[in-house]
Amino acid sequence: MTQPTSPDLARQYHSQLLPRILDYLHARGIPDPIINSHLLGWNGWRISIPVFNREGQFAFFKFPRDPDEEHPSPKMLTSRGATLELYGWEVVLGKPASIIICEGEFDRLVLEAQGFEAVTSTGGAGSFRPEWADDFKAVPEVYICFDRDGAGERGAMQVARLIPHARLVALPPDVGEGGDVTDFFVRLGFGRDDFLKLLEEAVPPPALIYEDPKPSVPSSPDRERIEGVKKQVPIENLIGGYVPLRPSGGMLIGLCPFHEDHVPSLTVYPRTGTFHCYGCLKHGDVIDFVRYREDLSFKEAMDRLETMTTEHGGQPE
């Protein structure tokens, strides 16, 4: 595959669009004005979607599979050097009155065809970066509409925690398990007014009730010991000994060690001495982290942390 170096390649691919690919895009609810404005194209074997970064510079291509492909192949590929991006930065930075965060590039384009401002992460349901959330503060109405499945539900909740004023949009059961925005508009034939009703019915995310897999209630005499350990073992030092962390605002983020994580889902809050993973939902303080990571009881975790404070400066061995 030729390494793309500029938007010129996007325009070249756009000029190569085949009639059958145009028919396919039309059938997916994406009309010519959207196809042309977003430079959807054909690179000779796959559909091409150019992605631009926050500065408006060409970043990389996404390559959806040829709809007529006869042999098994990945549904989506990216050009070399691809990174996680928000597809639709120009929409967010334009500070619209409302915006929909959806799941998938085609869904974003279908929503735009229906007259809705929309964006999506290029990495799927669970890949929304915490640092993107600040750009949504200036948007009065933020809606989250992900696919109707477990991954979509978890991804929507992840975004909702990052953007507190966002509201969750529930697609109707008729879209089916795994159904999406395209199913709503194209397969089921609903229109703009029908989706506006879904927006009117959108709700804030429910309050989360976390379940501790190893509940324990320490007695009052132990409280001073617990607080002492938390003070002596800074959470950023502890977790930074297990996974690399990098600053993001007043937080630190990194790959979560508790699940297969390809984008930074783990957020560490040094000010409160806590952590939270927006992928697997693990959360807690230094004691909880050691318990989860080393599969220890509460007492064993306390003993391990006290050893760290005396022998390793608050970092794991």
Residue pairs with C-beta under 8 A, 6 or more apart in sequence:
1 43
1 79
1 80
2 9
3 79
3 80
3 81
4 10
4 58
4 60
4 61
4 79
6 58
7 39
7 50
7 58
10 39
10 41
10 48
10 50
10 58
10 61
11 39
11 41
12 41
13 39
13 41
13 42
13 43
13 48
13 50
13 61
14 36
14 39
14 40
14 41
14 48
15 41
16 41
16 42
16 43
16 44
17 35
17 40
17 41
17 42
18 42
20 68
21 42
21 47
21 66
21 67
22 32
22 35
24 67
25 35
25 40
25 47
26 32
27 186
28 106
28 110
28 182
28 186
29 110
29 113
29 114
29 182
29 185
29 186
30 40
30 106
30 109
30 110
30 113
31 113
34 40
34 109
34 112
34 113
38 49
38 50
38 109
39 50
40 47
40 48
40 49
40 109
41 47
41 48
41 50
42 48
43 61
43 63
45 66
46 63
46 64
46 65
46 66
46 77
47 63
47 64
47 65
47 66
48 61
48 62
48 63
49 61
49 62
49 63
49 64
49 87
49 105
50 58
50 61
51 58
51 59
51 60
51 61
51 62
51 82
51 85
51 87
51 122
52 58
52 59
52 85
52 89
52 90
53 59
53 85
53 89
54 86
54 89
54 93
56 89
56 90
59 82
59 83
59 85
60 78
60 79
60 80
60 81
60 82
60 83
60 85
61 78
61 79
61 82
62 76
62 77
62 78
62 82
62 105
62 122
63 76
63 77
63 78
63 79
64 75
64 76
64 105
64 106
65 73
65 74
65 75
65 76
78 122
82 122
84 121
84 122
84 123
84 127
84 129
84 263
85 121
85 122
86 92
86 119
86 120
86 121
86 122
86 129
86 132
87 105
87 108
87 119
87 120
87 121
87 122
88 108
88 118
88 119
88 120
89 119
91 99
91 117
91 118
91 119
92 99
92 119
92 135
92 136
92 139
93 135
94 117
95 138
95 139
96 117
96 139
97 139
97 140
97 141
98 116
98 117
98 139
98 140
98 141
98 142
98 143
98 199
99 117
99 118
99 119
99 136
99 139
99 141
99 142
99 143
100 111
100 116
100 117
100 118
100 119
100 143
100 144
100 145
100 169
101 118
101 119
101 120
101 128
101 142
101 143
101 144
101 145
101 159
101 163
101 166
102 108
102 111
102 118
102 119
102 120
102 145
102 146
102 180
102 181
103 120
103 124
103 125
103 145
103 146
103 147
103 152
103 155
103 180
103 181
104 120
104 147
104 180
104 181
105 120
105 122
106 182
107 118
107 120
107 180
107 181
107 182
108 118
108 119
108 120
110 181
110 182
110 185
110 186
111 117
111 118
111 181
112 118
114 185
114 191
114 192
114 195
115 192
116 192
116 195
121 127
121 128
121 129
123 262
123 263
124 151
124 155
125 146
125 147
125 151
125 152
125 154
125 155
125 156
126 151
126 154
126 155
126 158
126 263
126 265
126 278
126 279
127 155
127 262
127 263
128 155
128 158
128 159
128 162
129 263
129 264
130 162
130 248
130 249
130 251
130 253
130 264
130 267
130 278
131 248
131 249
131 253
132 162
133 162
133 163
134 249
136 142
136 163
136 166
137 163
141 167
142 163
142 165
142 166
142 167
143 166
143 167
143 168
143 169
143 199
143 202
144 156
144 159
144 160
144 163
144 166
144 167
144 168
144 169
145 156
145 169
145 171
145 181
145 198
146 152
146 153
146 155
146 156
147 171
147 178
147 179
147 180
148 170
148 171
148 173
148 175
148 176
148 177
148 178
148 179
148 180
149 177
149 178
152 180
154 279
154 281
156 168
156 205
157 205
157 208
158 265
158 278
158 279
159 166
160 166
160 168
160 204
160 205
161 205
161 276
161 278
162 278
166 204
166 205
167 202
167 203
167 204
168 202
168 203
168 204
168 205
169 198
169 199
169 201
169 202
170 198
170 201
170 202
170 203
171 179
171 180
171 181
171 183
171 184
171 198
172 184
172 198
174 188
175 183
175 184
175 187
175 188
176 183
184 190
184 194
184 195
185 191
185 195
210 281
210 283
212 288
214 291
214 297
214 298
216 297
216 298
218 226
218 298
225 302
226 287
226 302
229 286
229 287
229 302
229 305
229 306
229 309
230 273
230 285
230 286
230 287
232 309
232 314
233 286
233 305
233 308
233 309
233 314
234 270
234 273
234 314
235 268
235 269
235 270
235 273
235 274
235 275
235 285
235 286
235 289
236 245
236 252
236 268
236 270
237 313
237 314
237 315
238 286
238 289
238 290
238 305
238 308
238 314
238 315
238 316
239 245
239 252
239 254
239 266
239 268
239 275
239 289
240 252
240 254
240 315
241 315
241 316
242 257
242 293
242 316
243 254
243 255
243 256
243 257
243 266
244 254
244 255
245 252
245 253
245 254
245 268
246 252
246 253
246 254
246 264
248 267
250 269
250 270
250 271
251 267
251 268
251 269
251 270
252 267
252 268
252 270
253 264
253 266
253 267
253 268
254 264
254 266
254 268
255 261
255 262
255 263
255 264
255 265
255 266
256 265
256 266
256 277
256 279
256 280
256 282
257 266
257 293
258 277
258 280
258 282
258 292
258 293
259 265
259 277
259 279
259 280
261 277
261 279
265 277
265 278
265 279
265 280
266 275
266 276
266 277
266 279
267 275
267 276
267 277
267 278
268 274
268 275
269 275
269 276
273 285
273 286
274 283
274 284
274 285
275 282
275 283
275 284
275 285
275 289
276 282
276 283
277 283
282 288
282 292
284 291
284 292
286 305
287 298
287 301
287 302
287 305
288 301
290 296
290 301
290 304
290 305
291 297
291 298
291 300
291 301
294 300
294 301
294 304
296 304
308 314
308 315
308 316
308 317
311 317
